[in-house]
């Protein structure tokens, strides 16, 4: 006799952000790989990878997709966005231009296609943020002000600053995405 299976669902999650902000590095962390300073982004194919999270009797599988450098040609395919349940916007906290990129390119790309999508704002490379050019860092306050300014147009379910290099905040980010998608919180 079969036991009742707990609810189990799988969600596609896409990474969006300017070149160099750390999308491939975050993807590698998700995949269980260690951090590397080298970048092979343009050499690999657009890829996806799955991980399952458990909350009580619920299981949720995230299928994370990485652009693998194709955003450089500003030619992300419709296939990349197709059926995505969530989008993670990534910027470099040390580089205001990449935060502007989120606002001018990546957020509009979702609002245009599917404004009901669950989204997350993620500033990466906090390990570099105390350096001499810290005055121009993107602060979490700044990111939250931006979140408030778009909340009528887009569902932002989390706002994080992380370091993929030191792993600070990375696990919490993925857990929050999984929780948000399976409706635990
Ligand atoms: P992508 O173009 O968005 O996929 O960015 P990559 O993942 O290729 O990262 C670009 C560069 O930033 C690489 O040299 C990475 O090693 C580096 N990088 C990524 N995340 C971090 C981080 O948290 N801290 C530091 N210091 N460097 C990082």
Boltz pocket constraint, residues with backbone or C-beta under 6 A from the ligand:
constraints:
  - pocket:
      binder: B
      contacts: [[A, 17], [A, 18], [A, 19], [A, 20], [A, 21], [A, 22], [A, 23], [A, 24], [A, 25], [A, 26], [A, 36], [A, 37], [A, 38], [A, 39], [A, 40], [A, 41], [A, 68], [A, 69], [A, 124], [A, 125], [A, 126], [A, 127], [A, 128], [A, 162], [A, 163], [A, 164], [A, 165], [A, 166]]
      max_distance: 6.0
